[in-house]
Amino acid sequence: MTTRTSPSVLLVLAVAAGLVVNLLLGAFYGALPPLPTPAGVTFLVLGVVEAGIAVVLYRRIRRRPGARPVDALATARAVALAKASALAGALVGGAWCGVLAYVLPRRAQVAAAASDTVASVVGILGSAVLVGAALALEWCCRTPDDQDTTPDPDR
């Protein structure tokens, strides 16, 4: 049995990544190439895929009509994917927040900062979708309450 992914752990990871990236940008921003705007789209696509997996597994685990039963190993793999995706999304989302915190105040003075602002917003949105989908997938993989094994309070 694994424990649920803690939102506080994700928040700490995101804040730490954001601070580190912000400090590194302060030292090396002038030497970096412009950030590609579609860089954050990758996590958005992964988030959409994980959300689809969550819907399918939820139906199968809850034994909805027309849904095949799910293998326990497939569910365990989905939980591992969800945990890893939540951590990766928080890490990268925090890094994008660090980029945004650095470039947003400089966008009027530095041309590259204006385009990097758009890239960081796309990255933050993509990471947020991935974290949300990962937490939803983890939630969907819970085992349903077994009504037959609950003790009867009148007995």
Backbone as CSV, one residue per row, in Angstrom:
resi,resn,N_x,N_y,N_z,CA_x,CA_y,CA_z,C_x,C_y,C_z
1,MET,0.846,-1.178,0.000,0.000,0.000,0.000,0.890,1.239,0.000
2,THR,0.535,2.195,-0.801,1.285,3.442,-0.855,0.442,4.560,-0.261
3,THR,1.119,5.589,0.176,0.403,6.742,0.710,0.095,7.713,-0.416
4,ARG,-0.926,8.516,-0.197,-1.291,9.508,-1.192,-0.198,10.564,-1.299
5,THR,-0.081,11.144,-2.466,0.870,12.221,-2.667,0.385,13.437,-1.891
6,SER,1.262,13.975,-1.075,0.905,15.098,-0.223,1.024,16.414,-0.990
7,PRO,-0.034,17.214,-1.001,0.058,18.520,-1.661,1.140,19.406,-1.043
8,SER,1.397,19.247,0.256,2.434,20.072,0.876,3.817,19.721,0.341
9,VAL,4.057,18.442,0.057,5.335,18.038,-0.538,5.473,18.644,-1.934
10,LEU,4.395,18.625,-2.693,4.421,19.214,-4.032,4.674,20.718,-3.961
11,LEU,4.065,21.378,-2.994,4.260,22.815,-2.840,5.704,23.150,-2.453
12,VAL,6.260,22.396,-1.514,7.649,22.630,-1.102,8.597,22.405,-2.276
13,LEU,8.362,21.344,-3.028,9.190,21.049,-4.194,9.104,22.176,-5.223
14,ALA,7.899,22.663,-5.475,7.719,23.740,-6.453,8.394,25.031,-5.993
15,VAL,8.242,25.365,-4.732,8.855,26.600,-4.224,10.377,26.499,-4.279
16,ALA,10.919,25.355,-3.875,12.377,25.175,-3.918,12.900,25.285,-5.343
17,ALA,12.219,24.636,-6.282,12.653,24.708,-7.684,12.565,26.132,-8.206
18,GLY,11.499,26.832,-7.848,11.343,28.209,-8.295,12.439,29.118,-7.766
19,LEU,12.792,28.948,-6.507,13.860,29.767,-5.934,15.210,29.486,-6.582
20,VAL,15.510,28.210,-6.785,16.792,27.851,-7.404,16.876,28.400,-8.824
21,VAL,15.819,28.220,-9.602,15.829,28.703,-10.984,15.916,30.222,-11.020
22,ASN,15.211,30.893,-10.135,15.262,32.346,-10.102,16.669,32.847,-9.783
23,LEU,17.334,32.207,-8.831,18.710,32.588,-8.502,19.664,32.313,-9.661
24,LEU,19.493,31.170,-10.322,20.354,30.845,-11.462,20.134,31.807,-12.624
25,LEU,18.897,32.194,-12.849,18.628,33.157,-13.923,19.263,34.507,-13.626
26,GLY,19.295,34.870,-12.371,19.945,36.122,-12.007,21.415,36.139,-12.389
27,ALA,22.043,34.977,-12.360,23.468,34.897,-12.687,23.730,34.656,-14.175
28,PHE,22.825,33.926,-14.851,23.135,33.471,-16.209,22.123,33.870,-17.279
29,TYR,21.149,34.719,-16.982,20.087,34.996,-17.944,20.614,35.557,-19.264
30,GLY,21.599,36.412,-19.203,22.134,37.022,-20.421,22.807,36.034,-21.346
31,ALA,23.270,34.905,-20.820,23.968,33.913,-21.634,23.031,32.837,-22.194
32,LEU,21.771,32.856,-21.805,20.836,31.822,-22.243,20.126,32.212,-23.533
33,PRO,19.807,31.219,-24.373,18.987,31.518,-25.552,17.540,31.772,-25.117
34,PRO,16.741,32.381,-25.991,15.332,32.603,-25.633,14.624,31.270,-25.392
35,LEU,13.694,31.274,-24.465,12.947,30.059,-24.154,11.877,29.837,-25.216
36,PRO,11.739,28.613,-25.711,10.701,28.359,-26.727,9.311,28.395,-26.093
37,THR,8.412,29.084,-26.731,7.050,29.211,-26.204,6.346,27.866,-26.058
38,PRO,6.468,26.931,-27.009,5.752,25.661,-26.834,6.431,24.671,-25.884
39,ALA,7.450,25.090,-25.144,8.150,24.159,-24.260,7.220,23.577,-23.200
40,GLY,6.282,24.348,-22.703,5.377,23.864,-21.672,4.225,23.029,-22.185
41,VAL,4.069,22.981,-23.493,2.964,22.216,-24.072,3.132,20.716,-23.832
42,THR,4.365,20.259,-23.687,4.620,18.834,-23.464,3.901,18.350,-22.209
43,PHE,4.023,19.103,-21.128,3.363,18.683,-19.891,1.856,18.809,-19.996
44,LEU,1.379,19.752,-20.794,-0.056,19.869,-21.030,-0.583,18.609,-21.717
45,VAL,0.123,18.144,-22.733,-0.281,16.922,-23.442,-0.235,15.720,-22.508
46,LEU,0.827,15.601,-21.715,0.919,14.501,-20.757,-0.228,14.553,-19.754
47,GLY,-0.589,15.741,-19.325,-1.702,15.888,-18.391,-3.029,15.449,-18.988
48,VAL,-3.249,15.799,-20.237,-4.488,15.392,-20.907,-4.535,13.868,-21.053
49,VAL,-3.406,13.261,-21.392,-3.351,11.803,-21.515,-3.623,11.143,-20.158
50,GLU,-3.002,11.659,-19.111,-3.235,11.085,-17.781,-4.672,11.267,-17.326
51,ALA,-5.288,12.374,-17.677,-6.698,12.570,-17.336,-7.557,11.523,-18.045
52,GLY,-7.228,11.224,-19.300,-7.948,10.172,-20.026,-7.766,8.811,-19.385
53,ILE,-6.538,8.518,-18.972,-6.270,7.245,-18.277,-7.063,7.187,-16.981
54,ALA,-7.153,8.305,-16.266,-7.891,8.342,-15.005,-9.361,8.014,-15.220
55,VAL,-9.952,8.575,-16.260,-11.369,8.320,-16.535,-11.591,6.849,-16.861
56,VAL,-10.741,6.293,-17.696,-10.888,4.884,-18.082,-10.701,3.969,-16.877
57,LEU,-9.646,4.211,-16.103,-9.397,3.353,-14.933,-10.489,3.506,-13.880
58,TYR,-11.002,4.696,-13.712,-12.069,4.896,-12.735,-13.275,4.032,-13.085
59,ARG,-13.650,4.043,-14.355,-14.789,3.229,-14.794,-14.505,1.746,-14.592
60,ARG,-13.287,1.342,-14.901,-12.949,-0.081,-14.792,-12.825,-0.527,-13.341
61,ILE,-12.240,0.285,-12.487,-12.089,-0.089,-11.083,-13.444,-0.124,-10.386
62,ARG,-14.317,0.799,-10.737,-15.652,0.848,-10.127,-16.610,-0.125,-10.808
63,ARG,-16.136,-0.859,-11.795,-16.915,-1.873,-12.528,-18.205,-1.290,-13.102
64,ARG,-18.036,-0.190,-13.813,-19.177,0.433,-14.482,-19.648,-0.500,-15.600
65,PRO,-20.916,-0.395,-15.989,-21.424,-1.255,-17.066,-20.616,-1.066,-18.354
66,GLY,-20.233,-2.172,-18.941,-19.478,-2.155,-20.187,-17.982,-2.016,-20.019
67,ALA,-17.512,-1.855,-18.800,-16.075,-1.693,-18.560,-15.478,-3.024,-18.122
68,ARG,-14.339,-3.361,-18.738,-13.652,-4.592,-18.354,-13.003,-4.428,-16.992
69,PRO,-12.855,-5.514,-16.238,-12.130,-5.421,-14.970,-10.669,-5.029,-15.233
70,VAL,-10.066,-4.396,-14.260,-8.692,-3.930,-14.414,-7.743,-4.839,-13.639
71,ASP,-6.590,-5.063,-14.233,-5.559,-5.867,-13.594,-4.931,-5.055,-12.459
72,ALA,-4.652,-5.710,-11.334,-4.070,-5.013,-10.181,-2.701,-4.428,-10.515
73,LEU,-1.924,-5.123,-11.332,-0.605,-4.619,-11.701,-0.724,-3.354,-12.554
74,ALA,-1.716,-3.300,-13.418,-1.930,-2.092,-14.226,-2.295,-0.913,-13.342
75,THR,-3.082,-1.170,-12.318,-3.437,-0.106,-11.386,-2.214,0.370,-10.617
76,ALA,-1.382,-0.560,-10.180,-0.162,-0.191,-9.458,0.759,0.643,-10.348
77,ARG,0.843,0.278,-11.599,1.657,1.065,-12.538,1.072,2.461,-12.740
78,ALA,-0.233,2.542,-12.793,-0.875,3.844,-12.962,-0.625,4.734,-11.742
79,VAL,-0.646,4.147,-10.550,-0.365,4.919,-9.342,1.083,5.406,-9.363
80,ALA,2.005,4.549,-9.774,3.411,4.955,-9.866,3.580,6.082,-10.887
81,LEU,2.897,5.973,-12.016,2.926,7.040,-13.022,2.364,8.337,-12.448
82,ALA,1.273,8.226,-11.714,0.642,9.412,-11.143,1.566,10.090,-10.133
83,LYS,2.195,9.314,-9.266,3.106,9.894,-8.276,4.295,10.578,-8.955
84,ALA,4.886,9.901,-9.928,6.034,10.480,-10.631,5.626,11.735,-11.399
85,SER,4.474,11.710,-12.020,4.008,12.868,-12.786,3.697,14.048,-11.881
86,ALA,3.121,13.791,-10.726,2.825,14.876,-9.804,4.119,15.542,-9.333
87,LEU,5.108,14.732,-9.001,6.389,15.294,-8.563,7.083,16.052,-9.692
88,ALA,7.097,15.466,-10.885,7.727,16.136,-12.026,6.993,17.418,-12.383
89,GLY,5.677,17.382,-12.369,4.898,18.573,-12.670,5.128,19.680,-11.658
90,ALA,5.222,19.317,-10.377,5.488,20.322,-9.344,6.887,20.903,-9.503
91,LEU,7.848,20.055,-9.795,9.229,20.513,-9.970,9.345,21.473,-11.160
92,VAL,8.832,21.058,-12.291,8.925,21.880,-13.501,8.018,23.110,-13.391
93,GLY,6.853,22.945,-12.797,5.973,24.097,-12.603,6.617,25.147,-11.705
94,GLY,7.285,24.682,-10.651,8.012,25.611,-9.790,9.133,26.312,-10.532
95,ALA,9.827,25.548,-11.388,10.902,26.152,-12.184,10.343,27.219,-13.117
96,TRP,9.209,26.940,-13.750,8.588,27.937,-14.622,8.137,29.159,-13.819
97,CYS,7.675,28.942,-12.601,7.303,30.081,-11.750,8.527,30.936,-11.429
98,GLY,9.672,30.267,-11.214,10.913,31.001,-10.990,11.307,31.819,-12.201
99,VAL,11.117,31.245,-13.390,11.394,31.986,-14.624,10.464,33.192,-14.726
100,LEU,9.180,32.966,-14.476,8.208,34.057,-14.569,8.532,35.163,-13.567
101,ALA,8.897,34.793,-12.365,9.232,35.802,-11.350,10.453,36.619,-11.761
102,TYR,11.346,36.015,-12.523,12.532,36.752,-12.969,12.234,37.635,-14.182
103,VAL,11.512,37.108,-15.168,11.342,37.850,-16.428,10.188,38.850,-16.408
104,LEU,9.182,38.629,-15.583,8.017,39.514,-15.589,8.387,40.972,-15.290
105,PRO,9.188,41.267,-14.279,9.534,42.665,-14.049,10.469,43.259,-15.111
106,ARG,11.129,42.408,-15.891,12.105,42.885,-16.882,11.549,42.920,-18.303
107,ARG,10.304,42.559,-18.497,9.774,42.418,-19.859,9.708,43.744,-20.610
108,ALA,9.616,44.863,-19.907,9.565,46.161,-20.587,10.951,46.614,-21.039
109,GLN,12.000,46.190,-20.342,13.356,46.630,-20.677,14.095,45.656,-21.591
110,VAL,13.791,44.364,-21.490,14.525,43.341,-22.241,13.548,42.637,-23.177
111,ALA,13.847,42.651,-24.469,12.945,42.042,-25.463,12.790,40.546,-25.240
112,ALA,13.874,39.868,-24.892,13.807,38.421,-24.666,12.917,38.092,-23.473
113,ALA,12.896,38.955,-22.491,12.074,38.705,-21.303,10.588,38.719,-21.643
114,ALA,10.186,39.515,-22.616,8.776,39.551,-23.015,8.335,38.213,-23.602
115,SER,9.152,37.641,-24.499,8.787,36.336,-25.066,8.952,35.220,-24.043
116,ASP,9.919,35.372,-23.142,10.099,34.361,-22.097,8.952,34.384,-21.089
117,THR,8.295,35.538,-20.955,7.116,35.618,-20.084,6.005,34.735,-20.620
118,VAL,5.779,34.794,-21.914,4.744,33.947,-22.538,5.113,32.472,-22.379
119,ALA,6.367,32.130,-22.617,6.812,30.741,-22.482,6.624,30.245,-21.052
120,SER,6.914,31.086,-20.078,6.783,30.649,-18.688,5.318,30.464,-18.295
121,VAL,4.436,31.310,-18.803,3.006,31.141,-18.508,2.489,29.841,-19.119
122,VAL,2.889,29.546,-20.347,2.495,28.280,-20.982,3.040,27.097,-20.170
123,GLY,4.280,27.208,-19.712,4.883,26.144,-18.908,4.173,25.942,-17.585
124,ILE,3.789,27.031,-16.944,3.079,26.934,-15.664,1.713,26.270,-15.865
125,LEU,1.005,26.676,-16.913,-0.301,26.077,-17.189,-0.180,24.590,-17.511
126,GLY,0.799,24.232,-18.341,1.003,22.821,-18.673,1.354,21.991,-17.452
127,SER,2.199,22.531,-16.599,2.587,21.818,-15.376,1.403,21.677,-14.425
128,ALA,0.590,22.717,-14.322,-0.583,22.651,-13.450,-1.567,21.590,-13.935
129,VAL,-1.749,21.494,-15.238,-2.639,20.459,-15.791,-2.075,19.077,-15.480
130,LEU,-0.769,18.909,-15.613,-0.166,17.604,-15.327,-0.318,17.234,-13.857
131,VAL,-0.055,18.167,-12.959,-0.194,17.866,-11.527,-1.647,17.529,-11.196
132,GLY,-2.570,18.305,-11.717,-3.982,18.025,-11.463,-4.418,16.666,-11.988
133,ALA,-3.996,16.343,-13.199,-4.352,15.052,-13.779,-3.689,13.910,-13.015
134,ALA,-2.455,14.114,-12.578,-1.751,13.075,-11.821,-2.448,12.815,-10.486
135,LEU,-2.852,13.871,-9.803,-3.561,13.679,-8.535,-4.929,13.034,-8.764
136,ALA,-5.579,13.382,-9.860,-6.858,12.749,-10.189,-6.666,11.271,-10.514
137,LEU,-5.601,10.939,-11.257,-5.326,9.539,-11.572,-5.045,8.753,-10.305
138,GLU,-4.274,9.332,-9.409,-3.985,8.649,-8.143,-5.272,8.429,-7.355
139,TRP,-6.150,9.416,-7.335,-7.415,9.296,-6.622,-8.302,8.224,-7.260
140,CYS,-8.310,8.175,-8.588,-9.157,7.205,-9.296,-8.702,5.764,-9.078
141,CYS,-7.455,5.566,-8.714,-6.924,4.215,-8.541,-7.177,3.654,-7.148
142,ARG,-7.899,4.381,-6.307,-8.246,3.835,-4.999,-9.180,2.647,-5.188
143,THR,-9.102,1.709,-4.263,-10.010,0.570,-4.342,-11.374,0.993,-3.822
144,PRO,-12.433,0.502,-4.451,-13.766,0.883,-3.979,-14.046,0.245,-2.617
145,ASP,-14.884,0.908,-1.851,-15.269,0.345,-0.562,-16.046,-0.938,-0.805
146,ASP,-15.667,-1.976,-0.113,-16.337,-3.260,-0.259,-17.518,-3.284,0.704
147,GLN,-18.732,-3.205,0.193,-19.930,-3.133,1.020,-20.202,-4.449,1.751
148,ASP,-19.744,-5.578,1.200,-20.029,-6.872,1.804,-19.208,-7.128,3.063
149,THR,-18.074,-6.480,3.226,-17.205,-6.769,4.362,-17.332,-5.738,5.481
150,THR,-18.207,-4.745,5.321,-18.369,-3.785,6.413,-19.173,-4.435,7.534
151,PRO,-18.726,-4.274,8.773,-19.458,-4.905,9.876,-20.806,-4.250,10.095
152,ASP,-21.768,-5.055,10.444,-23.109,-4.571,10.726,-23.145,-4.083,12.177
153,PRO,-23.518,-2.830,12.431,-23.504,-2.317,13.804,-24.534,-2.973,14.699
154,ASP,-25.589,-3.616,14.138,-26.630,-4.264,14.947,-26.215,-5.642,15.421
155,ARG,-25.131,-6.209,14.922,-24.730,-7.563,15.297,-23.871,-7.556,16.500
